[in-house]
Amino acid sequence: MEEKKQRELEELSDEVDIILSYKDTISTEEINNFVNKFSLLSEYEIREKIKELTGDSLYIQESDGKAIEEKQYEDIKKIEVMESTEEDLKPHNNVSQDSETKSMSENELFYNTPEEVFDINNIPEVSFVRAEVKYGQLSLEWGWPRGINKVMLCYRMDKFPLSSKDSSAHNILIERKAGSSEGDYTMDRVVEENYYFSIYTLVEHGKKMIFSQGQRRLVVNKIPEEIFYEIKIKRSILGKLKTAELVLSTDKKEINVPPLVLIGRAGNMPLQKSQGENLVTTDYEMLTKDESLSFTIPTDSIGRNMYVKLFFIEDVNSKMYRIISPAKDKLYFK
């Protein structure tokens, strides 16, 4: 049981990393999807893991607030039931037959099936997306939401599709099999590239097809590109530190290096970004085999007995790139 729970936590971490690769926060709807998908994890455990990955305690506070709201809601419902019971005991001389109210205009609501009615501005998304590459075959699975019978599967190799009508994306219309709760799609003989998928649910309204905002999934099927780094220093005749530089290089023809951060820590090598002081941050930079990139390290931020180490600012980039560190003694300032 513990091993299965650990696997679910690892899969949750991967999915959170993917979501945070293209936006800054995890929505309540996405958290609810995680609750439905990971049966061995409680909502609190899921929120606790998201807090650990993001460093944002708001996800736990929202959980506590939700529990309070649910309790208040139950108390209100009890009061309403009591009031209704008392009201039922009173004699009623006039009963109004016009009790139906409309919260949306007919233009904003329409039926997809006899049982379902949808808001055109809030088409339900697939409940989860799973992916696996094995023996040259890519398998994609998703959870069908209630009342949805079609999805538009779109993918690109360079970035996520801009919309369901992205002309640069491959588009596949897939219909739901009768009685199925999960959909799937398989690609044979996939190339060694990254696949950026977006799955858009759709409903038909007359002659129009209305699409959801889409759920995204990055499938990494490319050997991570290696980024080498070293620290170059110059000292005075007396041994005083004059200058220090972070130098990046690669053996590839050209790569687009994602944002990086150099962390310094006194006494021990930093193992995480949070274990030390931020010395240098970089933005997206084009790095070539023929020309290295250099960044100045402020000498006044370098202390005695300090170790430095380079990290990705966004951990999800570790799926596509690998930072190759020099020997430990080359990252040490006496």
ZADO-1210 file (C-alpha; in nm, 4 decimals, padded with zeros to 6 digits):
<atoms>
<atom x="00.0000" y="00.0000" z="00.0000" code="MET" pos="1"/>
<atom x="00.2792" y="00.2436" z="00.0918" code="GLU" pos="2"/>
<atom x="00.4612" y="00.1711" z="-00.2356" code="GLU" pos="3"/>
<atom x="00.1453" y="00.2424" z="-00.4370" code="LYS" pos="4"/>
<atom x="00.0881" y="00.5619" z="-00.2412" code="LYS" pos="5"/>
<atom x="00.4476" y="00.6697" z="-00.3060" code="GLN" pos="6"/>
<atom x="00.3995" y="00.6068" z="-00.6790" code="ARG" pos="7"/>
<atom x="00.0876" y="00.8234" z="-00.6746" code="GLU" pos="8"/>
<atom x="00.2828" y="01.1006" z="-00.4991" code="LEU" pos="9"/>
<atom x="00.5553" y="01.0786" z="-00.7643" code="GLU" pos="10"/>
<atom x="00.2989" y="01.0899" z="-01.0449" code="GLU" pos="11"/>
<atom x="00.1280" y="01.3853" z="-00.8751" code="LEU" pos="12"/>
<atom x="00.4635" y="01.5686" z="-00.8605" code="SER" pos="13"/>
<atom x="00.5172" y="01.5101" z="-01.2326" code="ASP" pos="14"/>
<atom x="00.1714" y="01.6427" z="-01.3217" code="GLU" pos="15"/>
<atom x="00.2101" y="01.9496" z="-01.0988" code="VAL" pos="16"/>
<atom x="00.5479" y="02.0225" z="-01.2624" code="ASP" pos="17"/>
<atom x="00.3891" y="02.0012" z="-01.6059" code="ILE" pos="18"/>
<atom x="00.1052" y="02.2387" z="-01.5127" code="ILE" pos="19"/>
<atom x="00.3489" y="02.4869" z="-01.3593" code="LEU" pos="20"/>
<atom x="00.5574" y="02.4777" z="-01.6773" code="SER" pos="21"/>
<atom x="00.2945" y="02.6855" z="-01.8567" code="TYR" pos="22"/>
<atom x="00.1149" y="02.8736" z="-01.5769" code="LYS" pos="23"/>
<atom x="00.1824" y="02.9944" z="-01.2232" code="ASP" pos="24"/>
<atom x="-00.0884" y="02.8328" z="-01.0101" code="THR" pos="25"/>
<atom x="-00.2843" y="02.5108" z="-00.9635" code="ILE" pos="26"/>
<atom x="-00.6597" y="02.5716" z="-00.9889" code="SER" pos="27"/>
<atom x="-00.9272" y="02.4265" z="-00.7597" code="THR" pos="28"/>
<atom x="-01.0634" y="02.2295" z="-01.0554" code="GLU" pos="29"/>
<atom x="-00.7223" y="02.0729" z="-01.1146" code="GLU" pos="30"/>
<atom x="-00.6939" y="01.9834" z="-00.7456" code="ILE" pos="31"/>
<atom x="-01.0381" y="01.8193" z="-00.7631" code="ASN" pos="32"/>
<atom x="-00.9189" y="01.6220" z="-01.0670" code="ASN" pos="33"/>
<atom x="-00.6187" y="01.5038" z="-00.8652" code="PHE" pos="34"/>
<atom x="-00.8503" y="01.3950" z="-00.5816" code="VAL" pos="35"/>
<atom x="-01.0569" y="01.1875" z="-00.8258" code="ASN" pos="36"/>
<atom x="-00.7505" y="01.0406" z="-00.9959" code="LYS" pos="37"/>
<atom x="-00.5291" y="00.9515" z="-00.6971" code="PHE" pos="38"/>
<atom x="-00.7500" y="00.7295" z="-00.4847" code="SER" pos="39"/>
<atom x="-00.4863" y="00.6635" z="-00.2167" code="LEU" pos="40"/>
<atom x="-00.4246" y="01.0331" z="-00.1480" code="LEU" pos="41"/>
<atom x="-00.6531" y="01.2586" z="00.0523" code="SER" pos="42"/>
<atom x="-00.7224" y="01.6123" z="-00.0651" code="GLU" pos="43"/>
<atom x="-00.5111" y="01.7421" z="00.2241" code="TYR" pos="44"/>
<atom x="-00.2158" y="01.5219" z="00.1205" code="GLU" pos="45"/>
<atom x="-00.2478" y="01.6463" z="-00.2369" code="ILE" pos="46"/>
<atom x="-00.2565" y="02.0089" z="-00.1240" code="ARG" pos="47"/>
<atom x="00.0372" y="01.9450" z="00.1108" code="GLU" pos="48"/>
<atom x="00.2410" y="01.8063" z="-00.1800" code="LYS" pos="49"/>
<atom x="00.1513" y="02.1059" z="-00.3993" code="ILE" pos="50"/>
<atom x="00.2560" y="02.3358" z="-00.1148" code="LYS" pos="51"/>
<atom x="00.5884" y="02.1482" z="-00.0910" code="GLU" pos="52"/>
<atom x="00.6505" y="02.1839" z="-00.4662" code="LEU" pos="53"/>
<atom x="00.5448" y="02.5483" z="-00.4938" code="THR" pos="54"/>
<atom x="00.6360" y="02.6824" z="-00.1501" code="GLY" pos="55"/>
<atom x="00.2906" y="02.8438" z="-00.1335" code="ASP" pos="56"/>
<atom x="00.1026" y="02.7736" z="00.1920" code="SER" pos="57"/>
<atom x="-00.2152" y="02.9201" z="00.0403" code="LEU" pos="58"/>
<atom x="-00.3051" y="02.5746" z="-00.0927" code="TYR" pos="59"/>
<atom x="-00.3294" y="02.4448" z="00.2668" code="ILE" pos="60"/>
<atom x="-00.5140" y="02.7564" z="00.3864" code="GLN" pos="61"/>
<atom x="-00.7691" y="02.7079" z="00.1077" code="GLU" pos="62"/>
<atom x="-00.8226" y="02.3512" z="00.2276" code="SER" pos="63"/>
<atom x="-00.8835" y="02.4693" z="00.5845" code="ASP" pos="64"/>
<atom x="-01.1170" y="02.7420" z="00.4580" code="GLY" pos="65"/>
<atom x="-01.3057" y="02.4914" z="00.2466" code="LYS" pos="66"/>
<atom x="-01.3649" y="02.2700" z="00.5506" code="ALA" pos="67"/>
<atom x="-01.5026" y="02.5683" z="00.7439" code="ILE" pos="68"/>
<atom x="-01.7272" y="02.6694" z="00.4532" code="GLU" pos="69"/>
<atom x="-01.8608" y="02.3145" z="00.4200" code="GLU" pos="70"/>
<atom x="-01.9386" y="02.3059" z="00.7929" code="LYS" pos="71"/>
<atom x="-02.1149" y="02.6432" z="00.7704" code="GLN" pos="72"/>
<atom x="-02.3060" y="02.5218" z="00.4652" code="TYR" pos="73"/>
<atom x="-02.4240" y="02.2103" z="00.6497" code="GLU" pos="74"/>
<atom x="-02.5373" y="02.4241" z="00.9447" code="ASP" pos="75"/>
<atom x="-02.7293" y="02.6528" z="00.7087" code="ILE" pos="76"/>
<atom x="-02.8932" y="02.3546" z="00.5392" code="LYS" pos="77"/>
<atom x="-03.0034" y="02.2213" z="00.8789" code="LYS" pos="78"/>
<atom x="-03.1590" y="02.5579" z="00.9619" code="ILE" pos="79"/>
<atom x="-03.3322" y="02.5669" z="00.6221" code="GLU" pos="80"/>
<atom x="-03.4727" y="02.2190" z="00.6769" code="VAL" pos="81"/>
<atom x="-03.6048" y="02.3188" z="01.0196" code="MET" pos="82"/>
<atom x="-03.7597" y="02.6372" z="00.8792" code="GLU" pos="83"/>
<atom x="-03.9125" y="02.4438" z="00.5918" code="SER" pos="84"/>
<atom x="-04.0624" y="02.1921" z="00.8318" code="THR" pos="85"/>
<atom x="-04.2181" y="02.4696" z="01.0392" code="GLU" pos="86"/>
<atom x="-04.3466" y="02.6380" z="00.7239" code="GLU" pos="87"/>
<atom x="-04.5050" y="02.3137" z="00.6053" code="ASP" pos="88"/>
<atom x="-04.7135" y="02.3055" z="00.9231" code="LEU" pos="89"/>
<atom x="-04.8728" y="02.6415" z="00.8398" code="LYS" pos="90"/>
<atom x="-05.1872" y="02.6542" z="00.6240" code="PRO" pos="91"/>
<atom x="-05.1288" y="02.7602" z="00.2619" code="HIS" pos="92"/>
<atom x="-05.4130" y="02.9335" z="00.0843" code="ASN" pos="93"/>
<atom x="-05.2245" y="03.0423" z="-00.2302" code="ASN" pos="94"/>
<atom x="-04.9623" y="02.8327" z="-00.4093" code="VAL" pos="95"/>
<atom x="-04.7611" y="02.9941" z="-00.6904" code="SER" pos="96"/>
<atom x="-04.7093" y="02.7751" z="-00.9938" code="GLN" pos="97"/>
<atom x="-04.4359" y="03.0001" z="-01.1392" code="ASP" pos="98"/>
<atom x="-04.1350" y="02.8838" z="-00.9328" code="SER" pos="99"/>
<atom x="-03.8878" y="02.8338" z="-01.2183" code="GLU" pos="100"/>
<atom x="-03.6037" y="03.0883" z="-01.2434" code="THR" pos="101"/>
<atom x="-03.3384" y="03.1316" z="-01.5061" code="LYS" pos="102"/>
<atom x="-02.9764" y="03.1991" z="-01.4098" code="SER" pos="103"/>
<atom x="-02.8551" y="03.2212" z="-01.7676" code="MET" pos="104"/>
<atom x="-03.0056" y="03.3210" z="-02.0977" code="SER" pos="105"/>
<atom x="-03.0940" y="03.0552" z="-02.3536" code="GLU" pos="106"/>
<atom x="-02.7963" y="03.1712" z="-02.5610" code="ASN" pos="107"/>
<atom x="-02.5587" y="03.0753" z="-02.2795" code="GLU" pos="108"/>
<atom x="-02.7005" y="02.7279" z="-02.2138" code="LEU" pos="109"/>
<atom x="-02.7565" y="02.4369" z="-02.4477" code="PHE" pos="110"/>
<atom x="-02.8023" y="02.0612" z="-02.4364" code="TYR" pos="111"/>
<atom x="-02.5378" y="01.8169" z="-02.5519" code="ASN" pos="112"/>
<atom x="-02.7302" y="01.5061" z="-02.4425" code="THR" pos="113"/>
<atom x="-03.0837" y="01.4780" z="-02.3043" code="PRO" pos="114"/>
<atom x="-02.9389" y="01.4633" z="-01.9505" code="GLU" pos="115"/>
<atom x="-02.6723" y="01.7347" z="-01.9725" code="GLU" pos="116"/>
<atom x="-02.6807" y="02.1116" z="-02.0053" code="VAL" pos="117"/>
<atom x="-02.3631" y="02.3142" z="-02.0522" code="PHE" pos="118"/>
<atom x="-02.2495" y="02.6724" z="-02.0135" code="ASP" pos="119"/>
<atom x="-02.0751" y="02.7550" z="-02.3429" code="ILE" pos="120"/>
<atom x="-01.8128" y="02.9513" z="-02.1494" code="ASN" pos="121"/>
<atom x="-01.7296" y="02.6593" z="-01.9213" code="ASN" pos="122"/>
<atom x="-01.7206" y="02.3314" z="-02.1141" code="ILE" pos="123"/>
<atom x="-01.5985" y="02.0555" z="-01.8763" code="PRO" pos="124"/>
<atom x="-01.2414" y="01.9359" z="-01.9326" code="GLU" pos="125"/>
<atom x="-01.1117" y="01.5792" z="-01.9364" code="VAL" pos="126"/>
<atom x="-01.0619" y="01.4738" z="-01.5741" code="SER" pos="127"/>
<atom x="-00.7005" y="01.3579" z="-01.6165" code="PHE" pos="128"/>
<atom x="-00.4325" y="01.2962" z="-01.8795" code="VAL" pos="129"/>
<atom x="-00.1758" y="01.0140" z="-01.8598" code="ARG" pos="130"/>
<atom x="00.1051" y="00.9393" z="-02.1034" code="ALA" pos="131"/>
<atom x="00.3742" y="00.6769" z="-02.1505" code="GLU" pos="132"/>
<atom x="00.6421" y="00.6081" z="-02.4106" code="VAL" pos="133"/>
<atom x="00.7526" y="00.2464" z="-02.4385" code="LYS" pos="134"/>
<atom x="00.9260" y="00.0524" z="-02.7163" code="TYR" pos="135"/>
<atom x="00.8854" y="00.3415" z="-02.9592" code="GLY" pos="136"/>
<atom x="00.5115" y="00.3714" z="-02.8939" code="GLN" pos="137"/>
<atom x="00.3406" y="00.6661" z="-02.7254" code="LEU" pos="138"/>
<atom x="00.0185" y="00.5943" z="-02.5357" code="SER" pos="139"/>
<atom x="-00.2130" y="00.8714" z="-02.4194" code="LEU" pos="140"/>
<atom x="-00.5123" y="00.8227" z="-02.1860" code="GLU" pos="141"/>
<atom x="-00.7702" y="01.0637" z="-02.0446" code="TRP" pos="142"/>
<atom x="-01.0860" y="01.0607" z="-01.8348" code="GLY" pos="143"/>
<atom x="-01.4122" y="01.1415" z="-02.0113" code="TRP" pos="144"/>
<atom x="-01.6255" y="01.4009" z="-01.8291" code="PRO" pos="145"/>
<atom x="-01.9961" y="01.3315" z="-01.8007" code="ARG" pos="146"/>
<atom x="-02.1933" y="01.4240" z="-02.1110" code="GLY" pos="147"/>
<atom x="-01.8878" y="01.4754" z="-02.3327" code="ILE" pos="148"/>
<atom x="-01.8567" y="01.2392" z="-02.6287" code="ASN" pos="149"/>
<atom x="-01.5833" y="01.3971" z="-02.8430" code="LYS" pos="150"/>
<atom x="-01.2377" y="01.5477" z="-02.7995" code="VAL" pos="151"/>
<atom x="-00.9993" y="01.7224" z="-03.0346" code="MET" pos="152"/>
<atom x="-00.6472" y="01.5957" z="-02.9670" code="LEU" pos="153"/>
<atom x="-00.3848" y="01.8480" z="-03.0805" code="CYS" pos="154"/>
<atom x="-00.0077" y="01.8274" z="-03.0551" code="TYR" pos="155"/>
<atom x="00.3072" y="02.0062" z="-03.1615" code="ARG" pos="156"/>
<atom x="00.6784" y="01.9337" z="-03.1226" code="MET" pos="157"/>
<atom x="00.7953" y="02.2845" z="-03.0306" code="ASP" pos="158"/>
<atom x="00.5341" y="02.4193" z="-02.7874" code="LYS" pos="159"/>
<atom x="00.1761" y="02.3676" z="-02.6744" code="PHE" pos="160"/>
<atom x="-00.0925" y="02.4307" z="-02.9393" code="PRO" pos="161"/>
<atom x="-00.2293" y="02.7847" z="-02.9245" code="LEU" pos="162"/>
<atom x="-00.5897" y="02.6627" z="-02.9599" code="SER" pos="163"/>
<atom x="-00.8008" y="02.3797" z="-03.0999" code="SER" pos="164"/>
<atom x="-00.7646" y="02.5471" z="-03.4411" code="LYS" pos="165"/>
<atom x="-00.3863" y="02.5930" z="-03.4351" code="ASP" pos="166"/>
<atom x="-00.2831" y="02.5462" z="-03.7986" code="SER" pos="167"/>
<atom x="00.0687" y="02.4396" z="-03.6952" code="SER" pos="168"/>
<atom x="-00.0606" y="02.1524" z="-03.4808" code="ALA" pos="169"/>
<atom x="-00.1590" y="01.7976" z="-03.5687" code="HIS" pos="170"/>
<atom x="-00.5335" y="01.7604" z="-03.4981" code="ASN" pos="171"/>
<atom x="-00.7202" y="01.4330" z="-03.4361" code="ILE" pos="172"/>
<atom x="-01.0942" y="01.4163" z="-03.3642" code="LEU" pos="173"/>
<atom x="-01.1746" y="01.1242" z="-03.1318" code="ILE" pos="174"/>
<atom x="-01.5204" y="00.9967" z="-03.0355" code="GLU" pos="175"/>
<atom x="-01.6080" y="00.8280" z="-02.7103" code="ARG" pos="176"/>
<atom x="-01.6701" y="00.4546" z="-02.7203" code="LYS" pos="177"/>
<atom x="-02.0072" y="00.3487" z="-02.5818" code="ALA" pos="178"/>
<atom x="-01.9938" y="00.2934" z="-02.2061" code="GLY" pos="179"/>
<atom x="-01.6277" y="00.3931" z="-02.1685" code="SER" pos="180"/>
<atom x="-01.5044" y="00.6199" z="-01.8890" code="SER" pos="181"/>
<atom x="-01.1533" y="00.6593" z="-02.0328" code="GLU" pos="182"/>
<atom x="-01.0314" y="00.7543" z="-02.3776" code="GLY" pos="183"/>
<atom x="-00.7028" y="00.6562" z="-02.5381" code="ASP" pos="184"/>
<atom x="-00.4853" y="00.7247" z="-02.8390" code="TYR" pos="185"/>
<atom x="-00.1678" y="00.5460" z="-02.9507" code="THR" pos="186"/>
<atom x="00.1115" y="00.6698" z="-03.1757" code="MET" pos="187"/>
<atom x="00.3499" y="00.4158" z="-03.3305" code="ASP" pos="188"/>
<atom x="00.7151" y="00.4735" z="-03.4177" code="ARG" pos="189"/>
<atom x="00.7398" y="00.8083" z="-03.2411" code="VAL" pos="190"/>
<atom x="01.0476" y="01.0169" z="-03.3145" code="VAL" pos="191"/>
<atom x="01.2988" y="01.1304" z="-03.0559" code="GLU" pos="192"/>
<atom x="01.1338" y="01.4644" z="-02.9846" code="GLU" pos="193"/>
<atom x="00.9161" y="01.6221" z="-02.7171" code="ASN" pos="194"/>
<atom x="00.5392" y="01.6095" z="-02.7724" code="TYR" pos="195"/>
<atom x="00.3222" y="01.8964" z="-02.6489" code="TYR" pos="196"/>
<atom x="-00.0388" y="01.7734" z="-02.6258" code="PHE" pos="197"/>
<atom x="-00.3607" y="01.9666" z="-02.5656" code="SER" pos="198"/>
<atom x="-00.6902" y="01.7808" z="-02.5347" code="ILE" pos="199"/>
<atom x="-00.9990" y="01.9927" z="-02.6042" code="TYR" pos="200"/>
<atom x="-01.3425" y="01.8587" z="-02.5178" code="THR" pos="201"/>
<atom x="-01.6165" y="01.9723" z="-02.7533" code="LEU" pos="202"/>
<atom x="-01.9930" y="01.9898" z="-02.7783" code="VAL" pos="203"/>
<atom x="-02.2089" y="02.0540" z="-03.0813" code="GLU" pos="204"/>
<atom x="-02.4632" y="02.3348" z="-03.0798" code="HIS" pos="205"/>
<atom x="-02.6565" y="02.3384" z="-03.4031" code="GLY" pos="206"/>
<atom x="-02.3934" y="02.3569" z="-03.6753" code="LYS" pos="207"/>
<atom x="-02.1291" y="02.4920" z="-03.4381" code="LYS" pos="208"/>
<atom x="-01.8634" y="02.3043" z="-03.2414" code="MET" pos="209"/>
<atom x="-01.7794" y="02.4653" z="-02.9055" code="ILE" pos="210"/>
<atom x="-01.4401" y="02.3759" z="-02.7552" code="PHE" pos="211"/>
<atom x="-01.3125" y="02.3807" z="-02.3968" code="SER" pos="212"/>
<atom x="-00.9964" y="02.5648" z="-02.2895" code="GLN" pos="213"/>
<atom x="-00.8031" y="02.2366" z="-02.3115" code="GLY" pos="214"/>
<atom x="-00.5920" y="02.0205" z="-02.0805" code="GLN" pos="215"/>
<atom x="-00.2181" y="02.0075" z="-02.1499" code="ARG" pos="216"/>
<atom x="00.0402" y="01.7311" z="-02.1198" code="ARG" pos="217"/>
<atom x="00.4082" y="01.7415" z="-02.2099" code="LEU" pos="218"/>
<atom x="00.5569" y="01.4059" z="-02.3098" code="VAL" pos="219"/>
<atom x="00.9364" y="01.4095" z="-02.3069" code="VAL" pos="220"/>
<atom x="01.0787" y="01.1637" z="-02.5596" code="ASN" pos="221"/>
<atom x="01.4141" y="01.3227" z="-02.6198" code="LYS" pos="222"/>
<atom x="01.7484" y="01.2612" z="-02.4528" code="ILE" pos="223"/>
<atom x="01.8027" y="01.5599" z="-02.2202" code="PRO" pos="224"/>
<atom x="02.0420" y="01.8151" z="-02.3640" code="GLU" pos="225"/>
<atom x="02.3475" y="01.8688" z="-02.1462" code="GLU" pos="226"/>
<atom x="02.4479" y="02.2079" z="-02.0080" code="ILE" pos="227"/>
<atom x="02.8022" y="02.2253" z="-01.8697" code="PHE" pos="228"/>
<atom x="02.9136" y="02.4959" z="-01.6318" code="TYR" pos="229"/>
<atom x="03.2253" y="02.6101" z="-01.4518" code="GLU" pos="230"/>
<atom x="03.3299" y="02.8920" z="-01.2225" code="ILE" pos="231"/>
<atom x="03.6194" y="03.1027" z="-01.3481" code="LYS" pos="232"/>
<atom x="03.7954" y="03.3270" z="-01.0968" code="ILE" pos="233"/>
<atom x="04.0819" y="03.5751" z="-01.0966" code="LYS" pos="234"/>
<atom x="04.2815" y="03.6674" z="-00.7886" code="ARG" pos="235"/>
<atom x="04.5280" y="03.9417" z="-00.7103" code="SER" pos="236"/>
<atom x="04.8945" y="03.8757" z="-00.6421" code="ILE" pos="237"/>
<atom x="04.8079" y="03.8632" z="-00.2735" code="LEU" pos="238"/>
<atom x="04.5372" y="03.6042" z="-00.3353" code="GLY" pos="239"/>
<atom x="04.2375" y="03.8348" z="-00.2986" code="LYS" pos="240"/>
<atom x="03.9387" y="03.7503" z="-00.5180" code="LEU" pos="241"/>
<atom x="03.9128" y="04.0039" z="-00.8012" code="LYS" pos="242"/>
<atom x="03.6478" y="03.8603" z="-01.0368" code="THR" pos="243"/>
<atom x="03.4260" y="03.5526" z="-01.0646" code="ALA" pos="244"/>
<atom x="03.2215" y="03.4297" z="-01.3591" code="GLU" pos="245"/>
<atom x="02.9649" y="03.1586" z="-01.4256" code="LEU" pos="246"/>
<atom x="03.0444" y="03.0083" z="-01.7684" code="VAL" pos="247"/>
<atom x="02.7988" y="02.7861" z="-01.9596" code="LEU" pos="248"/>
<atom x="02.8880" y="02.5596" z="-02.2520" code="SER" pos="249"/>
<atom x="02.7409" y="02.2727" z="-02.4556" code="THR" pos="250"/>
<atom x="02.8547" y="02.0065" z="-02.7008" code="ASP" pos="251"/>
<atom x="02.5346" y="02.0496" z="-02.9037" code="LYS" pos="252"/>
<atom x="02.5195" y="02.2704" z="-03.2096" code="LYS" pos="253"/>
<atom x="02.2620" y="02.5003" z="-03.0479" code="GLU" pos="254"/>
<atom x="02.0260" y="02.4860" z="-02.7490" code="ILE" pos="255"/>
<atom x="01.7874" y="02.7335" z="-02.5892" code="ASN" pos="256"/>
<atom x="01.8952" y="02.7325" z="-02.2240" code="VAL" pos="257"/>
<atom x="01.6054" y="02.7827" z="-01.9772" code="PRO" pos="258"/>
<atom x="01.6321" y="03.0195" z="-01.6768" code="PRO" pos="259"/>
<atom x="01.8971" y="02.9137" z="-01.4244" code="LEU" pos="260"/>
<atom x="02.0000" y="03.0222" z="-01.0764" code="VAL" pos="261"/>
<atom x="02.3403" y="02.9911" z="-00.9068" code="LEU" pos="262"/>
<atom x="02.3038" y="02.9269" z="-00.5330" code="ILE" pos="263"/>
<atom x="02.5792" y="02.9851" z="-00.2768" code="GLY" pos="264"/>
<atom x="02.5903" y="02.8237" z="00.0672" code="ARG" pos="265"/>
<atom x="02.8451" y="02.8570" z="00.3466" code="ALA" pos="266"/>
<atom x="02.9928" y="02.5360" z="00.4861" code="GLY" pos="267"/>
<atom x="02.8133" y="02.2801" z="00.2672" code="ASN" pos="268"/>
<atom x="02.7101" y="02.2203" z="-00.0924" code="MET" pos="269"/>
<atom x="02.3472" y="02.3351" z="-00.1514" code="PRO" pos="270"/>
<atom x="02.1257" y="02.0420" z="-00.2518" code="LEU" pos="271"/>
<atom x="01.8168" y="02.2536" z="-00.3260" code="GLN" pos="272"/>
<atom x="01.7508" y="02.6081" z="-00.4469" code="LYS" pos="273"/>
<atom x="01.6176" y="02.6988" z="-00.1034" code="SER" pos="274"/>
<atom x="01.9448" y="02.6031" z="00.0712" code="GLN" pos="275"/>
<atom x="02.1449" y="02.9165" z="00.0196" code="GLY" pos="276"/>
<atom x="02.1763" y="03.2611" z="-00.1304" code="GLU" pos="277"/>
<atom x="02.0851" y="03.3574" z="-00.4860" code="ASN" pos="278"/>
<atom x="02.4084" y="03.4732" z="-00.6526" code="LEU" pos="279"/>
<atom x="02.3188" y="03.4826" z="-01.0243" code="VAL" pos="280"/>
<atom x="01.9976" y="03.4333" z="-01.2236" code="THR" pos="281"/>
<atom x="01.9760" y="03.3946" z="-01.6003" code="THR" pos="282"/>
<atom x="01.6928" y="03.4249" z="-01.8509" code="ASP" pos="283"/>
<atom x="01.6337" y="03.2156" z="-02.1642" code="TYR" pos="284"/>
<atom x="01.9620" y="03.2250" z="-02.3559" code="GLU" pos="285"/>
<atom x="02.0779" y="03.0750" z="-02.6852" code="MET" pos="286"/>
<atom x="02.3897" y="02.8654" z="-02.6299" code="LEU" pos="287"/>
<atom x="02.6021" y="02.7261" z="-02.9144" code="THR" pos="288"/>
<atom x="02.8837" y="02.4758" z="-02.9362" code="LYS" pos="289"/>
<atom x="03.1215" y="02.7427" z="-03.0651" code="ASP" pos="290"/>
<atom x="03.0479" y="03.0169" z="-02.8133" code="GLU" pos="291"/>
<atom x="03.0050" y="02.9911" z="-02.4360" code="SER" pos="292"/>
<atom x="02.7940" y="03.2220" z="-02.2179" code="LEU" pos="293"/>
<atom x="02.9415" y="03.4141" z="-01.9243" code="SER" pos="294"/>
<atom x="02.7690" y="03.5797" z="-01.6282" code="PHE" pos="295"/>
<atom x="02.9413" y="03.7934" z="-01.3659" code="THR" pos="296"/>
<atom x="02.9154" y="03.6761" z="-01.0049" code="ILE" pos="297"/>
<atom x="02.9219" y="03.9756" z="-00.7663" code="PRO" pos="298"/>
<atom x="03.2351" y="03.9267" z="-00.5554" code="THR" pos="299"/>
<atom x="03.0781" y="04.0961" z="-00.2535" code="ASP" pos="300"/>
<atom x="02.8166" y="03.8175" z="-00.2411" code="SER" pos="301"/>
<atom x="03.0820" y="03.5443" z="-00.2231" code="ILE" pos="302"/>
<atom x="03.1736" y="03.4524" z="00.1323" code="GLY" pos="303"/>
<atom x="03.4548" y="03.2455" z="00.2771" code="ARG" pos="304"/>
<atom x="03.4053" y="02.8689" z="00.2964" code="ASN" pos="305"/>
<atom x="03.1225" y="02.8912" z="00.0394" code="MET" pos="306"/>
<atom x="03.0039" y="02.6266" z="-00.2081" code="TYR" pos="307"/>
<atom x="02.8040" y="02.7139" z="-00.5198" code="VAL" pos="308"/>
<atom x="02.5748" y="02.5049" z="-00.7401" code="LYS" pos="309"/>
<atom x="02.3596" y="02.5688" z="-01.0484" code="LEU" pos="310"/>
<atom x="01.9865" y="02.4852" z="-01.0584" code="PHE" pos="311"/>
<atom x="01.6911" y="02.5248" z="-01.2920" code="PHE" pos="312"/>
<atom x="01.4546" y="02.7988" z="-01.1767" code="ILE" pos="313"/>
<atom x="01.1656" y="02.5772" z="-01.2932" code="GLU" pos="314"/>
<atom x="01.2229" y="02.2125" z="-01.1963" code="ASP" pos="315"/>
<atom x="01.0149" y="02.0854" z="-01.4893" code="VAL" pos="316"/>
<atom x="01.3066" y="02.1769" z="-01.7190" code="ASN" pos="317"/>
<atom x="01.5075" y="01.8910" z="-01.5683" code="SER" pos="318"/>
<atom x="01.3028" y="01.6609" z="-01.7930" code="LYS" pos="319"/>
<atom x="01.4453" y="01.8238" z="-02.1063" code="MET" pos="320"/>
<atom x="01.7899" y="01.9391" z="-01.9931" code="TYR" pos="321"/>
<atom x="02.0655" y="01.8089" z="-01.7675" code="ARG" pos="322"/>
<atom x="02.3066" y="02.0312" z="-01.5763" code="ILE" pos="323"/>
<atom x="02.6565" y="01.8811" z="-01.5666" code="ILE" pos="324"/>
<atom x="02.8511" y="02.0046" z="-01.2645" code="SER" pos="325"/>
<atom x="03.2300" y="02.0238" z="-01.2330" code="PRO" pos="326"/>
<atom x="03.4148" y="01.8579" z="-00.9450" code="ALA" pos="327"/>
<atom x="03.3093" y="01.9710" z="-00.5982" code="LYS" pos="328"/>
<atom x="03.6428" y="02.1395" z="-00.5271" code="ASP" pos="329"/>
<atom x="03.5910" y="02.3575" z="-00.8371" code="LYS" pos="330"/>
<atom x="03.2745" y="02.4988" z="-00.6792" code="LEU" pos="331"/>
<atom x="03.4358" y="02.5967" z="-00.3505" code="TYR" pos="332"/>
<atom x="03.5556" y="02.9391" z="-00.2357" code="PHE" pos="333"/>
<atom x="03.8086" y="02.9169" z="00.0492" code="LYS" pos="334"/>
</atoms>
